């Protein structure tokens, strides 16, 4: 059976998920509420499946963890289990590599079926989630092209495309240059961009800067 790691910011939810998953014959190798610590555990424990909430402790997002997993090309499957029924969240999670998306009103049977489906190499969209995905594909997601980005990532984007260095951005925002570089990598992954020229073109289209760089 699968080795599963759970990321959720509510202890009661984590305990309940552990009980359900282990009763289904799987092994829970760890639990966490904070994305940075969860990533460290995933690198150390190498689980088969990540069971991931999107709304995490202290305003952090499971999408940030998905971004890091994709950036590092980690060999594990991810099943999102969340209360978020926003088409934008479904689309972003799938874009970032989530193999499944399930709402927290799902049953125990739904959860175990989702785990089995994802671990068999297939995609799984829970009840009502398929409709959300279709709505996203039909353009009903937020019209804001910056919607996938956090407020901090938007700040970094605006400064990067104006030619500021990581050191200068860090000084202005009270961050280390390495932290700025991490934010920059994450926002480019979220936007599906590979280099600075593409980022600048995106920023112009999104109205972050004008064609003359202002």
C-alpha positions as CSV (number, residue, x, y, z in Angstrom):
1,X,0.0,0.0,0.0
2,X,1.0,3.6,-0.3
3,X,3.2,5.7,2.0
4,X,1.3,9.0,2.6
5,X,2.3,12.4,4.0
6,X,-0.5,14.7,5.2
7,X,-0.4,18.5,5.2
8,X,-3.2,20.3,6.9
9,X,-3.3,23.1,9.5
10,X,-6.0,21.5,11.8
11,X,-4.8,18.9,14.2
12,X,-8.3,17.2,14.4
13,X,-8.4,17.0,10.6
14,X,-4.9,15.5,10.5
15,X,-5.8,12.9,13.1
16,X,-9.0,12.0,11.3
17,X,-7.3,11.7,8.0
18,X,-4.6,9.5,9.5
19,X,-7.2,7.2,11.0
20,X,-9.1,6.9,7.7
21,X,-6.0,6.4,5.6
22,X,-4.5,3.8,7.8
23,X,-7.8,2.0,8.1
24,X,-7.7,1.8,4.3
25,X,-4.5,-0.1,4.5
26,X,-2.0,2.8,3.8
27,X,0.8,4.1,5.9
28,X,1.0,7.7,7.1
29,X,4.7,8.5,7.3
30,X,4.3,12.1,8.6
31,X,2.0,15.1,9.1
32,X,2.7,18.8,9.1
33,X,0.8,22.2,9.0
34,X,3.5,24.4,7.5
35,X,4.8,24.2,3.9
36,X,8.5,24.7,4.5
37,X,8.7,22.1,7.1
38,X,6.5,19.8,5.0
39,X,8.9,20.1,2.1
40,X,11.9,19.2,4.3
41,X,10.0,16.1,5.5
42,X,9.0,15.1,2.0
43,X,12.7,15.3,0.8
44,X,13.7,13.2,3.8
45,X,10.9,10.6,3.9
46,X,10.2,10.2,0.1
47,X,6.5,9.4,0.5
48,X,4.5,8.0,-2.4
49,X,1.6,10.5,-2.0
50,X,1.1,13.9,-0.6
51,X,-2.4,14.6,0.8
52,X,-2.5,18.4,0.7
53,X,-4.8,21.2,2.0
54,X,-4.5,24.6,0.3
55,X,-5.4,26.9,3.1
56,X,-2.6,26.4,5.7
57,X,-1.2,27.9,8.9
58,X,-0.4,31.7,9.1
59,X,-2.0,32.4,5.7
60,X,0.4,30.2,3.8
61,X,-0.9,28.1,0.8
62,X,-0.5,24.5,-0.3
63,X,0.0,25.9,-3.8
64,X,3.5,27.2,-2.7
65,X,4.4,23.6,-1.7
66,X,3.1,22.3,-5.0
67,X,5.2,24.9,-6.8
68,X,8.3,23.7,-5.0
69,X,7.6,20.0,-5.7
70,X,7.2,20.8,-9.4
71,X,10.3,23.0,-9.5
72,X,12.4,20.2,-7.9
73,X,10.7,17.5,-10.1
74,X,10.0,15.3,-7.0
75,X,8.8,11.8,-7.8
76,X,5.5,11.8,-5.8
77,X,1.9,12.1,-6.5
78,X,-0.3,14.9,-4.9
79,X,-3.9,14.7,-4.0
80,X,-5.4,18.1,-3.0
81,X,-8.0,17.8,-0.2
82,X,-9.5,21.2,0.6
83,X,-12.6,23.3,1.3
84,X,-11.8,25.6,-1.7
85,X,-14.3,25.2,-4.5
86,X,-12.9,28.1,-6.5
87,X,-12.4,27.2,-10.2
88,X,-9.1,29.2,-10.1
89,X,-7.7,27.0,-7.3
90,X,-8.6,23.8,-9.2
91,X,-7.0,25.1,-12.4
92,X,-3.9,26.3,-10.6
93,X,-3.4,23.1,-8.6
94,X,-3.7,21.0,-11.7
95,X,-1.4,23.3,-13.6
96,X,1.2,22.9,-10.8
97,X,1.0,19.1,-11.1
98,X,-1.7,17.9,-8.7
99,X,-3.0,14.5,-9.8
100,X,-6.3,14.8,-7.9
101,X,-8.5,17.4,-6.3
102,X,-11.1,16.5,-3.7
103,X,-13.4,18.7,-1.5
104,X,-13.5,18.1,2.2
105,X,-17.2,17.3,2.1
106,X,-16.2,14.0,0.4
107,X,-16.9,10.7,2.1
108,X,-14.2,8.3,3.5
109,X,-15.0,6.0,0.5
110,X,-14.4,8.9,-1.9
111,X,-11.0,9.7,-0.2
112,X,-9.8,6.1,-0.5
113,X,-11.0,5.8,-4.1
114,X,-9.1,9.1,-4.9
115,X,-5.9,7.7,-3.3
116,X,-6.1,4.5,-5.2
117,X,-6.9,6.3,-8.5
118,X,-4.0,8.7,-8.1
119,X,-1.6,6.0,-7.1
120,X,-2.6,4.0,-10.2
121,X,-1.2,6.9,-12.3
122,X,-4.6,8.4,-13.2
123,X,-6.2,11.8,-12.4
124,X,-9.0,12.2,-10.0
125,X,-11.5,15.0,-9.7
126,X,-14.0,14.7,-6.9
127,X,-17.7,15.2,-6.9
128,X,-18.5,18.7,-8.3
129,X,-14.8,19.4,-9.0
130,X,-15.1,18.3,-12.6
131,X,-17.6,21.1,-13.2
132,X,-15.3,23.6,-11.5
133,X,-12.4,22.5,-13.8
134,X,-14.7,22.9,-16.9
135,X,-15.7,26.4,-15.7
136,X,-12.0,27.3,-15.4
137,X,-11.2,26.0,-18.9
138,X,-14.2,28.0,-20.2
139,X,-12.6,31.2,-18.9
140,X,-14.7,31.7,-15.8
141,X,-11.7,31.9,-13.5
142,X,-10.7,35.3,-12.1
143,X,-9.9,37.7,-15.0
144,X,-6.9,39.0,-13.2
145,X,-3.9,37.5,-14.9
146,X,-2.0,37.9,-11.6
147,X,-4.6,35.8,-9.7
148,X,-2.2,32.8,-9.1
149,X,0.3,35.1,-7.3
150,X,0.4,35.9,-3.6
151,X,0.7,39.7,-2.6
152,X,4.4,39.2,-2.0
153,X,5.0,37.5,-5.3
154,X,3.3,40.4,-7.0
155,X,5.6,42.8,-5.3
156,X,8.6,40.8,-6.4
157,X,7.3,40.6,-10.0
158,X,6.8,44.4,-10.2
159,X,10.4,45.0,-9.1
160,X,12.0,42.2,-11.2
161,X,10.5,43.4,-14.5
162,X,11.7,47.0,-13.7
163,X,15.3,45.6,-13.6
164,X,15.9,45.6,-9.9
165,X,18.5,43.1,-8.6
166,X,17.7,40.5,-6.0
167,X,19.9,42.4,-3.5
168,X,18.0,45.7,-4.2
169,X,14.6,44.0,-3.9
170,X,15.6,42.4,-0.7
171,X,16.8,45.6,0.8
172,X,13.5,47.4,-0.1
173,X,11.3,44.6,1.1
174,X,13.5,43.5,4.1
175,X,14.2,40.0,2.6
176,X,17.4,38.2,1.9
177,X,18.5,38.0,-1.8
178,X,18.1,34.2,-1.6
179,X,14.5,34.6,-0.4
180,X,13.8,37.0,-3.3
181,X,15.3,34.4,-5.7
182,X,12.9,31.8,-4.3
183,X,9.9,34.0,-4.7
184,X,11.0,34.8,-8.2
185,X,11.3,31.1,-9.1
186,X,7.9,30.3,-7.6
187,X,6.1,33.0,-9.4
188,X,7.6,32.0,-12.7
189,X,6.5,28.4,-12.2
190,X,3.0,29.6,-11.3
191,X,2.8,31.7,-14.4
192,X,4.3,29.0,-16.6
193,X,7.2,31.3,-17.7
194,X,10.8,30.2,-18.3
195,X,12.9,33.3,-18.5
196,X,13.1,37.0,-17.9
197,X,12.0,38.2,-21.4
198,X,8.9,36.1,-21.1
199,X,8.2,37.5,-17.7
200,X,8.6,41.1,-19.0
201,X,6.2,40.4,-21.9
202,X,3.7,39.0,-19.4
203,X,4.1,42.0,-17.2
204,X,3.3,44.3,-20.1
205,X,0.2,42.4,-21.1
206,X,-0.9,42.3,-17.5
207,X,-0.4,46.0,-17.1
208,X,2.3,45.7,-14.4
209,X,4.5,47.9,-16.5
210,X,4.1,49.8,-19.8
211,X,6.0,48.9,-22.9
212,X,8.7,51.5,-22.1
213,X,9.3,49.8,-18.7
214,X,7.5,52.4,-16.5
